[in-house]
Amino acid sequence: MNFAWKLTTLFCFLMLLGNARADEKDSPLPKVTIDGNGPGWVELGDKDFTNNNCDDDTWTWKDGSLHCTGKPVGVIRSNKQYKNFEIVVQWKHLKSAGNSGVFVWTTEESLKAVKKGQLPKGIEVQVLDHGYAEQYQKQTGKKGDWFTTNGDVFAVGVKMNPFPPLSPDKSRSFPRKDLAKGHGEWNHYYIRAINGEVRLWVNGEEVSGGSGCEPASGFLCLESEGSPIEFKNIRIRELP
C-alpha cells in the first residue's frame, strides 16, 4: 500500500514537471528594456554634440529632447570619441517614410571630409519608418528587399561582419524580429558596442548586429536624412 502511494506521488510529480516545462517552452521570453539608469550612465545633451555638416537650424534641443528637421542630409556628432560603450536612445519619426540613423565608431577623417548632403563612414544602426518600404516601391516599381524598417545594422565605408539573417547582398544584418513602431510613436534602441562587435535591441529585444568592426572606436553621430525626427533620453555608459 505504501509503495503504491509513493509510485502514484512520483507519477503526479513527473506529470506536473512535464507540464511546467511545456508551459515554459511555449511562453515567450520576457523583454528586457535597459533605460540607462544606474552607476556609470550619463545623459548626453546639447553640450555633448556638435553640428558637423548640417544647417544651423537642422538640430534643436528643447526640454531635453532633440528635434531634427531632416534637411539637409548630414549628421550631428559627439564631442568625444568612444571605444567600448553601451547607449540607449528613444526616437520618433514625425512623418511616414522617415529616414535616419545612429552611427557608432564614425571615423574622424570622414567627418572632416563630408560636405552638406553627405554621410560619414562608420557603423550605421538604421532608424527607418515603415512607410519607407511603400514609398520605395511606388517610386521605383521594385520591392525593397535589400533593407528592412526594423533595425538594420551595416557598415558604411568601413568593415563589419554582419550577423544573420543577412540582406541579399550580405552587407546588412537584418533584424530577427519586426519590433519597430510606426511614425508618431516612440521607439527604444539599446546599442552595445564593445571589442569590435555591435549589437542592437529594439524595444527590449535583441535583433541584429555584427562583429569584426574596423575601426572599433570613433564618434557617435545622429543622422539627418530628409524627414523630421525627434530623439530623447540619450544615455551612455563607457565600458572597459
Residue pairs with C-beta under 8 A, 6 or more apart in sequence:
31 203
31 204
31 205
32 201
32 204
32 205
33 188
33 190
33 203
33 204
34 86
34 88
34 190
34 201
35 88
35 233
35 235
36 43
36 87
36 88
36 233
36 235
36 236
36 237
37 235
38 237
40 237
40 238
41 235
41 236
41 237
42 235
42 236
42 237
43 233
43 234
43 235
44 78
44 234
44 235
44 236
45 61
45 64
45 234
46 61
47 79
48 78
48 79
48 80
49 59
49 76
49 77
49 78
49 79
49 222
50 76
50 77
50 78
50 79
51 58
51 59
51 76
52 74
52 75
52 76
52 77
52 111
52 114
52 120
52 221
53 74
53 75
53 111
53 114
53 115
53 116
53 118
54 72
54 74
54 75
54 76
54 116
54 224
55 69
55 71
55 72
55 116
57 69
58 68
58 69
58 70
58 71
58 72
58 74
58 76
58 224
59 66
59 67
59 68
59 76
59 222
59 224
60 66
60 67
60 68
61 67
64 232
64 233
65 230
65 231
65 232
66 76
66 222
66 230
66 231
66 232
66 234
67 228
67 229
67 230
68 76
68 100
68 222
68 224
68 228
68 229
68 230
68 231
69 224
69 228
70 98
70 100
70 224
70 225
70 226
70 227
70 228
70 229
71 224
71 226
72 116
72 117
72 224
73 116
73 117
73 118
73 119
73 224
73 225
73 226
74 114
74 116
74 117
74 118
74 119
74 223
74 224
75 103
75 106
75 111
75 114
75 119
75 120
75 221
75 222
75 223
75 224
76 221
76 222
76 224
77 106
77 111
77 120
77 219
77 220
77 221
78 219
78 220
78 221
80 219
81 108
81 217
81 218
81 219
82 104
82 105
82 193
82 217
82 218
82 219
82 220
82 236
82 238
83 216
83 217
83 238
84 193
84 194
84 195
84 238
84 239
84 240
85 192
85 193
85 194
85 236
85 237
85 238
85 239
86 190
86 191
86 192
86 193
86 194
86 236
86 237
86 239
87 102
87 104
87 190
87 191
87 193
87 220
87 234
87 235
87 236
87 237
88 188
88 189
88 190
88 191
88 233
88 234
88 235
88 236
89 102
89 188
89 189
89 191
89 231
89 232
89 233
89 234
89 235
90 186
90 187
90 188
90 189
90 231
90 232
90 233
91 100
91 127
91 186
91 187
91 189
91 229
91 230
91 231
91 232
92 183
92 184
92 185
92 186
92 187
92 229
92 230
93 100
93 127
93 129
93 182
93 183
93 184
93 227
93 228
93 229
94 183
94 184
94 227
94 228
94 229
94 230
95 129
95 183
95 227
95 228
96 129
96 130
96 131
96 135
96 182
96 183
97 129
97 131
97 132
97 134
97 135
97 183
97 227
98 127
98 128
98 129
98 131
98 132
98 183
98 226
98 227
98 228
98 229
99 127
99 128
99 129
99 132
99 225
99 226
99 227
100 127
100 128
100 222
100 223
100 224
100 225
100 227
100 229
101 124
101 125
101 126
101 127
101 128
101 222
101 223
101 225
102 124
102 125
102 127
102 189
102 191
102 220
102 221
102 222
102 223
103 119
103 120
103 122
103 123
103 124
103 125
103 156
103 219
103 220
103 221
103 222
103 223
104 122
104 123
104 125
104 191
104 193
104 198
104 218
104 220
105 122
105 123
105 158
105 193
105 198
105 213
105 215
105 216
105 217
105 218
105 219
106 120
106 121
106 122
106 218
106 219
106 220
106 221
107 120
107 121
107 122
107 157
107 158
107 215
107 218
107 219
108 218
108 219
109 121
110 120
110 121
110 122
110 157
111 120
111 219
111 221
113 120
114 120
119 156
119 223
119 225
120 156
120 157
120 221
121 156
121 157
121 158
122 155
122 156
122 157
122 158
122 218
122 219
122 221
123 153
123 154
123 155
123 156
123 158
123 160
123 193
123 198
123 210
123 213
124 152
124 153
124 154
124 155
124 156
124 223
125 151
125 152
125 153
125 189
125 191
125 198
125 200
126 147
126 151
126 152
126 153
126 154
127 187
127 189
127 223
127 229
128 147
128 148
128 149
128 152
128 180
129 149
129 182
129 183
129 227
130 149
130 180
130 182
130 183
131 182
131 183
132 144
132 147
132 149
133 144
133 147
133 149
136 142
136 144
137 143
137 144
145 167
145 168
146 167
146 168
146 169
146 172
147 167
147 172
148 174
148 175
148 178
149 180
150 175
150 177
150 178
150 179
150 180
150 202
150 207
151 175
151 179
151 180
151 189
151 200
151 202
151 207
151 208
152 167
152 172
152 173
152 174
152 175
152 208
153 160
153 162
153 163
153 172
153 173
153 198
153 200
153 208
153 209
153 210
154 160
154 162
154 167
154 171
154 172
154 173
154 210
155 162
155 171
155 210
155 213
158 213
158 214
158 215
159 212
159 213
159 214
160 198
160 210
160 211
160 212
160 213
160 214
161 210
161 211
161 212
162 170
162 171
162 172
162 173
162 208
162 209
162 210
163 173
163 208
163 209
163 210
163 211
164 173
164 174
165 173
165 174
165 176
166 172
166 173
166 174
167 174
173 208
173 209
173 210
174 208
175 200
175 202
175 207
175 208
176 206
176 207
176 208
177 202
177 205
177 207
179 202
179 203
179 204
179 205
179 207
180 187
180 202
180 203
181 187
181 203
186 232
187 202
187 203
188 202
188 203
188 204
189 200
189 201
189 202
190 200
190 201
191 198
191 199
191 200
191 201
192 198
192 199
193 213
193 216
194 239
195 216
196 211
196 212
196 213
196 214
196 216
197 209
197 210
197 211
197 212
197 213
198 209
198 210
198 211
198 213
199 206
199 208
199 209
200 206
200 207
200 208
200 209
201 207
220 236
222 231
